[in-house]
Structures are given as C-alpha cells and as structure tokens.
C-alpha cells in the first residue's frame, strides 16, 4: 500500500508539503524530526489528509498531479 499525503506546517500555516510513502507514521515522524532537508525549516508538521493506493504507479501519478497548479487548486478545494 502506498499513501499520498499532504502536510501542513503548524509554524507556518501557509506552507504545505505533498509526498508519497509506504509508512505514513514513520514518514511524519521524520518530517517532524527535521530529517527531511526540504521540510526541516517549516517543522513541525501536521497531517492534513492522505489517500491510500494499492497501485504504486497510480500513487506516484496522483502525487505528481497534486504538485501541479491544477492539483494544488483541487487539493485546496476538495481535500
């Protein structure tokens, strides 16, 4: 199972991060421990939403979509 997730910074609420993982709890712990260079300066993070996929290709495709302008608009309105 792969999870596409959206995090929201609690320190800087206007900052979001989208990613994909197979272990959601461990990945959130890494983000909050500042072990992920891209997200360390905006920690701590909270999980806004996640979606489970049984197909890895679909998970990565959906993550890439959420990182586009239309995907961000979709997430803001619907997730």
C-alpha positions in Angstrom: 0.0 0.0 0.0 1.3 3.5 -0.9 0.0 6.7 0.7 -0.1 10.1 -0.9 -0.2 12.6 1.9 -0.4 16.4 2.4 1.2 18.0 5.4 0.6 21.5 6.7 3.2 23.4 8.7 1.9 24.3 12.2 4.6 27.0 12.5 3.9 28.5 9.0 0.3 27.6 8.2 0.5 28.8 4.6 3.2 26.1 3.8 2.1 22.6 2.6 4.1 19.6 1.5 2.9 16.7 -0.7 4.6 13.3 -0.7 4.2 9.6 -1.1 5.3 6.8 1.3 4.5 3.2 2.4 4.8 4.0 6.1 2.8 7.2 6.9 3.5 7.3 10.6 7.3 6.9 10.2 7.4 9.5 7.4 5.6 12.1 9.5 8.0 11.4 12.4 10.9 12.0 10.0 9.5 15.3 8.8 8.9 16.5 12.4 12.4 15.3 13.5 13.8 17.6 10.7 15.4 14.6 9.0 14.0 15.7 5.6 16.0 18.6 4.3 13.3 20.0 2.1 10.8 20.3 5.0 13.0 20.9 8.0 12.8 24.7 8.1 8.9 24.6 8.3 8.6 21.9 11.1 6.5 20.9 12.9 4.1 19.4 10.5 0.6 18.0 10.9 -1.1 15.6 8.6 -3.8 17.3 6.6 -5.0 14.4 4.5 -3.8 11.1 3.0 -5.1 8.8 0.3 -4.2 5.1 0.1 -3.4 3.4 -3.2 -2.9 -0.3 -3.9 -1.2 0.5 -7.2 2.2 2.2 -6.8 2.1 3.8 -10.3 -1.2 5.5 -9.5 0.1 6.8 -6.2 3.1 8.4 -7.8 1.0 9.8 -10.7 -1.5 11.3 -8.2 1.3 12.9 -6.2 2.7 14.5 -9.3 -0.7 15.8 -10.2 -1.1 17.4 -6.7 2.2 19.2 -7.3 0.8 21.0 -10.4 -1.2 24.2 -10.3 -4.5 22.5 -11.0 -3.7 19.8 -8.5 -3.0 22.3 -5.8 -6.3 24.0 -6.6 -8.0 20.7 -6.4 -6.5 19.8 -3.0 -7.3 23.3 -1.6 -10.9 23.0 -2.6 -11.6 19.3 -2.0 -9.1 17.7 0.4 
